[in-house]
Amino acid sequence: MNKGYLAKIIARDSQGLKLISACCFQAKVNIGELKYLKKNQIFLIFLQRFNRENKKNKEKINSVCKFEFVEYVKSKNIDQKDKDLILELFAIDLIKNKNKFEINLIFNNNSFITLSTEIVEVTLEDQNKI
């Protein structure tokens, strides 16, 4: 049985993060499926993205994007009480601020989430095709 190719991309710098950002462009994210595990310093996003690696195929894939070593998270223009809210991810951006990094998750409706970290360690892992 051919299960097809499911991606696992690990980013440790801005180039890798740009690749993950391109793969996640227009991915749908349910606010109820954002998880910050403060004790473990892990931020998880469960998303439904298009398979952009396969140009002729517009299949959707359930994926998990894991950000490690996250010291704190802040969000803007996101109603976190609305667990049914679906946002569309436009980009993942990296900014170096002194000795820290800020990873910005930019969504539609001028909403975003900023992750503060000292180390860039991001994994995009496909779970299954939809």
PAMI-75985 format. One line per 8 residues: number of its first residue (from 0); their letters; for each residue y, z, x of N, C-alpha, C. Coordinates in steps of 0.001 Angstrom, whole numbers, plus 524288, in hexadecimal, padded with zeros to 5 digits. Example, Ala and Ser with C-alpha at 12.3 -4.5 7.8 and 13.67 -1.06 7.14 Angstrom:
0	as	7E9C6:81E78:83386:7EE6C:81E78:8300C:7F31C:81E78:83390 ~ 7F736:81BA8:83232:7FBDC:81BE4:83566:8001E:81EBE:83264;
//
This chain:
0	mnkgylak	7FB5C:80000:80350:80000:80000:80000:804DC:80000:80377 ~ 80879:7FC90:80262:80D46:7FC3D:80574:8116A:7FFC6:80319 ~ 812A1:803F5:805E2:8169D:80797:803F3:81C0B:805B1:80536 ~ 81C87:801D4:808A4:821B1:7FFFA:80A27:82404:80382:80E44 ~ 82868:801F7:81031:82AE7:804D4:81463:82ED3:808B5:81232 ~ 82E37:80D96:813A4:831FE:81195:8122B:834B6:81362:81725 ~ 839D5:813AA:8170A:83CE6:814BA:81BB7:83D42:81A8B:81CE6 ~ 83DCD:81B9C:821EB:83F5C:820C1:823C4:84315:81FB7:82844;
8	iiardsqg	847FF:82125:82786:84C06:82024:82B73:84E3D:82569:82D1D ~ 84E86:82642:8322F:850C9:82B11:83444:855C6:829A9:83734 ~ 85A0C:82C44:835D3:85F19:82B3E:8385C:860D2:83011:83B61 ~ 86275:82F27:84044:8648B:83369:84378:869FD:83224:8458D ~ 86C36:82DBB:843A7:8717C:82C33:8454E:873F7:828D7:84110 ~ 878C4:82713:84211:87B95:82428:83E04:878FD:81EF1:83CD6 ~ 8769C:81C61:840BC:873F5:8175F:83FC8:86F5E:8180E:83C0B ~ 86C2B:81BFD:83D06:867BC:81D10:8398C:86979:81E7E:8341E;
16	lklisacc	86DBE:82177:833D7:86FC4:8230C:82EC1:871E2:81E60:82BB8 ~ 87422:81A91:82E80:875FE:815C8:82BEF:8716D:812C6:82987 ~ 86CFE:812BC:82C2D:86851:8101D:82A22:86672:812D0:82524 ~ 8662F:81803:82544:86499:81AEF:82099:8688A:81A06:81C30 ~ 86D95:81A08:81D7D:871A7:81914:8199A:870EB:813C1:81705 ~ 86FC2:80FC1:81A2C:86EF4:80A79:81808:86A36:80A59:8146B ~ 8660C:80D11:815E5:86155:80D38:8129A:86262:81009:80D6B ~ 865EA:813D2:80D7F:866F0:8170F:808DB:86B85:81523:80591;
24	fqakvnig	86E00:810C7:80714:8726F:80EC1:80422:870D3:80DC7:7FE7A ~ 873DF:80FD2:7FAD0:8730F:80F65:7F526:86E4A:8126C:7F32F ~ 86C45:81609:7F651:867F0:81950:7F484:869D9:81CFB:7F044 ~ 86679:81E10:7EC83:867BD:821A5:7E83E:865ED:8271F:7E9C8 ~ 8697A:82AE4:7E8F9:8685A:8304B:7EA65:86966:833C0:7E5B5 ~ 8657C:836D5:7E432:86622:83A8B:7DFEB:8680D:83FB0:7E248 ~ 86C68:841AE:7E055:86EBE:8467A:7E268:86AD8:84AFE:7E25F ~ 86774:84B20:7DE80:8637F:84F39:7DE35:85F75:84EE0:7E294;
32	elkylkkn	85F76:84A90:7E576:85BA2:849DB:7E9A2:85E1B:849FC:7EF16 ~ 86280:84CA4:7EF7C:864D5:84DC6:7F496:8635F:85366:7F5DC ~ 86153:8544F:7FA7B:85F9B:85995:7FBE3:861C1:85B0B:80142 ~ 86453:85FA1:8017B:865FA:861AF:8068A:862D8:8669D:80794 ~ 85F87:86663:80B85:85C58:86AD7:80D14:85F47:86D82:8118A ~ 862BD:87109:8100D:8666E:8735B:813C2:863A2:87612:8184E ~ 85F9B:87914:81718:85CCA:87BFE:81B22:85A50:8784B:81F29 ~ 85864:873D3:81D4A:855D9:86FF8:820BF:859C2:86C12:822FB;
40	qifliflq	85EA0:86C38:8211C:862C2:8688F:822AA:8612C:862E5:8219A ~ 85ED9:8620E:81CF5:85D1F:85CCF:81B72:85FB3:85B56:81644 ~ 861BF:8568F:8160F:863ED:8546F:8113D:8609A:84FB8:80FBD ~ 85E86:84FCC:80AF4:85B13:84B9E:8091A:85D9A:8489F:804A3 ~ 85D17:8437A:804DB:85ECA:84025:8008E:85A1A:83CE3:7FEE9 ~ 858B9:83D3E:7F9F6:854A4:839E1:7F7CF:8577E:83552:7F54F ~ 85627:8309A:7F6ED:85901:82C1A:7F4EC:85560:82799:7F38F ~ 8577A:82442:7F038:854BE:81F88:7EE90:857D9:81AFE:7F0DC;
48	rfnrenkk	85584:81859:7F4A2:85865:81442:7F75C:855AB:80F00:7F6D1 ~ 858A0:80AE0:7F7F7:8566D:8059E:7F808:853E7:804AD:7FD56 ~ 84FB0:801BA:7FD63:84D2D:80047:80251:8506C:7FBF1:804C8 ~ 8542A:7FD6A:80806:857AC:7F99E:80A80:8553F:7F71B:80F52 ~ 85101:7F95F:81143:84E6F:7F730:815DC:84B98:7F21D:8148B ~ 849E2:7F1AB:80F98:84701:7ED14:80DCB:84ABE:7E9D5:80A7B ~ 84D19:7E5E6:80CCE:8515D:7E2EE:80A49:84FD6:7E05D:8051B ~ 84B1B:7DE4A:804D6:849AB:7DB63:80018:847C1:7DEEE:7FBB6;
56	nkekinsv	8472B:7E3EE:7FCE4:844FC:7E790:7F915:84913:7EBAA:7F7A5 ~ 84A32:7EC47:7F2B9:84E1B:7F016:7F0FD:84B84:7F4EF:7EEA4 ~ 84704:7F673:7F0D8:84455:7FB06:7EEB6:84758:80007:7EFFE ~ 8466F:80403:7ECCF:848E1:80914:7ED99:844EA:80CC5:7F016 ~ 846F0:81053:7F337:8439C:81402:7F60C:845D9:8197E:7F565 ~ 8426C:81D4F:7F460:84400:822CC:7F47C:843DA:8248F:7FA24 ~ 8482E:826BA:7FBF5:84890:82864:80165:84AF6:82DD8:801B5 ~ 84A2E:83047:8063D:84C98:83553:80763:84FC6:834AF:80C59;
64	ckfefvey	85498:83672:80C22:857E7:8366F:810C4:858A1:83C2C:8124C ~ 856E2:83D6E:81716:8570B:842DF:818E6:85AF1:84360:81D5F ~ 85EA5:846ED:81CBD:8628A:84816:820BD:86142:84D72:822F1 ~ 86080:84DCB:82812:85F05:852C6:82A71:86393:85530:82D6A ~ 86332:85A39:82E96:8671D:85D3A:83180:86C5F:85D6F:82EA5 ~ 86C34:85D6C:8296A:870FE:85D79:82647:872E3:8631F:825C3 ~ 877AC:86418:827AD:879CE:86966:8279E:87C7C:86AB3:82276 ~ 87F3B:866E9:8204E:8815B:867C1:81B10:88245:8628F:8184F;
72	vksknidq	882A3:862F8:8131C:88328:85E5F:80FC0:887D6:85F40:80C2B ~ 88AFD:85B2D:80B93:88F21:85B74:8079D:88F2B:85659:80496 ~ 890AC:856BD:7FFA7:890C9:85207:7FC6B:8960D:851AA:7F9B9 ~ 89766:84CEB:7F822:89C51:84C11:7F55E:89B5C:84844:7F0E9 ~ 89D9D:8496E:7EC64:89D43:8461F:7E7B2:897AA:84582:7E5B2 ~ 89472:84994:7E65F:88F10:84980:7E45B:88E4C:84E57:7E0F5 ~ 88CD4:84D75:7DC06:88BAE:851CA:7D877:88608:85373:7D960 ~ 88558:8579B:7DC66:88017:85943:7DDDD:87D13:85BCC:7D961;
80	kdkdlile	87FC4:85D25:7D534:87D1B:85F61:7D0A4:87A7B:85B21:7CD62 ~ 87C5F:8564C:7CDE8:87A3E:851E4:7CAF1:87578:84FB7:7CDD9 ~ 870EB:8520D:7CCCB:86C1D:850A2:7CFA0:86A36:84B1D:7CE5A ~ 86C5F:848AE:7CA4B:86ACE:84353:7C8DE:86E78:83F39:7CB28 ~ 8727F:840FD:7CDEA:8764B:83D64:7D02D:873B5:839F4:7D45A ~ 87468:834D6:7D3C5:8724A:8311B:7D790:876DD:82EBA:7DA8F ~ 876A4:82F17:7DFA8:87AA9:82CBF:7E2EE:8785E:82822:7E5E6 ~ 87BCC:824B7:7E7A5:87A29:82038:7EAB7:87C38:820FE:7F040;
88	lfaidlik	878B4:820FD:7F400:87A27:821D7:7F97B:87C45:81CC6:7FBCB ~ 88111:81CFA:7FDC9:88373:81852:8002C:8829F:81833:8060B ~ 8833E:81CBD:8089D:882D7:81CBC:80E51:881D2:82232:81063 ~ 87FC9:8225A:81524:87F35:8272D:81818:8825A:8265B:81D14 ~ 88622:829BB:81DE0:889EB:8290E:82215:889A1:82DB6:825CB ~ 88A80:82CCB:82ACC:88A3D:830F9:82EB4:88F78:8316C:83181 ~ 8917B:8363E:831C3:89661:8374B:8347E:89570:83BC0:83851 ~ 89745:83B1A:83D23:896EE:83F64:840E7:89C07:8426D:840AC;
96	nknkfein	89B8E:84788:83FEE:8A00E:84AF7:83F61:89F6B:84F5E:84359 ~ 8A215:84EF5:847C7:8A177:85292:84C37:89BC4:85275:84DF7 ~ 8990A:856F3:84DC9:8938C:85700:84F87:88FBD:856C3:84AF4 ~ 891B7:8558D:84647:88E66:85525:84198:88E9C:84F9A:83F70 ~ 88AC1:84E77:83C22:88AA8:8497E:8395C:88B59:84A91:83394 ~ 88DE6:846EF:830EE:88E17:84705:82B3B:88B68:8421C:8294C ~ 88775:842DE:8261D:884C4:83E7A:823AE:886BA:83E40:81E15 ~ 8893C:839E4:81CAE:88B69:83942:81770:887FE:835A0:81438;
104	lifnnnsf	8863F:83795:80FC5:88350:83473:80C00:88749:832BC:807F0 ~ 88860:82DB4:807C8:88C87:82BAB:8046B:88A18:82917:7FF9B ~ 88BAF:82B08:7FB03:88984:8292D:7F612:88DB7:82666:7F2DD ~ 88BFE:8242B:7EE75:88FAC:821DB:7EABE:89319:82633:7E86A ~ 896F2:824CA:7E54E:89A89:8287F:7E2BC:89D79:82BE0:7E6A8 ~ 89E4F:829E7:7EB66:8A13D:82CBF:7EF66:89EF4:8322A:7F072 ~ 899CD:832A0:7F021:89741:8379F:7F120:8945F:8374D:7F65A ~ 8941F:83BCC:7F8FD:89159:83BD2:7FDF3:88F59:8413E:7FF4B;
112	itlsteiv	88BB2:84149:802FF:88972:84615:80512:88A14:845CE:80AF9 ~ 88BFC:84A0B:80D40:88C9B:84A51:812EA:888D4:84E5F:81512 ~ 885D3:84CC4:818F7:88219:85035:81B99:88431:85144:82113 ~ 88481:85637:8228E:88662:857A0:827C3:881B0:85906:82B29 ~ 88173:856AF:82FDF:87CF4:85774:83349:87E8F:856D3:83900 ~ 87B93:85921:83C85:87C86:85861:8421E:87922:85401:84442 ~ 874D6:852E4:84184:87108:84F07:84353:8700D:84B20:83EEB ~ 87017:84618:84026:86EDA:84212:83C42:868EF:8413D:83C56;
120	evtledqn	8666E:8429D:83805:860C6:841E8:8376E:85FCE:840B1:831AD ~ 85F51:83BA0:83070:85EC6:839E1:82B0A:859E8:8367F:82A9C ~ 856BC:83783:826AA:851FF:83477:825C8:8521D:8322D:8204A ~ 8514C:82D13:81FED:8509D:82A7D:81ADD:84AD8:82924:81A85 ~ 8483E:82B59:816A3:842A4:82A61:81614:84165:828A6:8108F ~ 83EFF:82412:81028:83D70:82208:80B12:838AB:82509:80914 ~ 838B0:82637:803FB:8345E:82902:80195:830A3:82530:7FED6 ~ 832CE:8220A:7FB5A:82F96:81E3C:7F87B:832FC:81A1C:7F604;
128	ki	83092:815B9:7F4C9:8335C:81187:7F214:83354:812C1:7EC4A ~ 83779:810EF:7E9A6:837F7:81201:7E402:835C3:80D66:7E105;
//
